[in-house]
């Protein structure tokens, strides 16, 4: 009964789909960010008289084009694992290149180092953050590492042509406020310590985000594995116990602990099955019987019943346990009529016994193997009623506890009957056939 649960392939497939959705979402966020940058730069131009280099708009346009191109191949046969790393590398290096080479203001001889001081590394943070949407900690670490390396490379390129470089170390002990202002406002101030500090914080943020993504992946895979395990258990149990019971056991194992419940028990048997099977190939008999009993189980399920067990050429079903029903008596009778129709279509005649009352229901067995069952006087009475239907020549017999829940025009009183194995006569009713 126990089977190995396949996890790797389903988990990988679902995770890959989640990564693809995340990458597409990152591209959406990336496009929104580029749009915001367009508005910010253009708005600054119009509102504050700040005239940026027009190449900035070209760079932003290329960002958008690259993102759209990447989105168009995600999930297609042209998609490759290295593409996302390439796209993030291009994005990050494009920003770093802009800081290294693109003049801050067109037509002015302004040191390029001022781009680092006027704008800053926070332009790279959204790209690292968006990498988390891919659910790939490696991509997050890659984006953070490229951002740090690219930022330092851009910084060294920007200061490489400077004849004079000032930094915080050039302040002497006891420096005055004027000394601080002169140093900080100087066009030669490069702030090497600031670059180290900001890249350090970027790397710390990268590590935290990568750890968060790794944890998210573990949670995702655990949930997928748990779902796969539940599906596998349901499929496995379904071959040994009714599907409804298997699902109930998975959702709420305590619901199947032995307890007394009111229910209606249906016992069905094929009349004359021994004569039917005589002279026919066993394979033909079993195939026909399987088809018939499968149809019976479906009819019972449609009426909120559960097949507890198959008894050779018959079955026993319960209504009201373990699956609750508001109208178990009416559902049981409707199921009985449906079984008669199913039997006629299959060329069989059947007998049915129906009894209502308390039953002990629950799982029994060892710790390794269990079965759900119902037992008690109600179960015995239903079985005796099915057997007595042969004596009275009726298709369906039911007891008084069930009869009192049904309309009188559906019933025919058969009077007190001595059922085999019972000491006291039982009031028995049969159903009027629809």
Secondary structure, 3 states (H helix, E strand, C coil): CCCCCCCHHHHHHHHHHHHHHHHHHHHHHHHHHHHHHHHHHHHHHHHHCCCECCHHHHHHHHHHHHHHHHHHHCCCCCCCHHHHHHHHHHHHHHHHHHHHHCCCECCCCCCCHHHHHHCCCHHHHHHHHHHHHHCCHHHHHHHHHHHHHHHHHHHHHHHCCCCCCECHHHCCCCCCHHHHHHHHCCCCECCHHHHHHHHHHHHHHHHHHHHHHHHHHHHHHHHHHHHHHHHHHHHHHCCCCCHHHHHHHHHCHHHHCCEEEEEEEEEEEEECHHHHHCCCCHHHHHHHHHHHHHHHHHHHHHCCEEEEEECCCEEEEEECCCCCCCCHHHHHHHHHHHHHHHHHHHCCEEEEEEEEEEEEEEEEECCCCEEEEEECHHHHHHHHHHHHHHHHCCCEEEEHHHHCCCCHHHEEEEEEECCCCCCCCEEEEEECCC
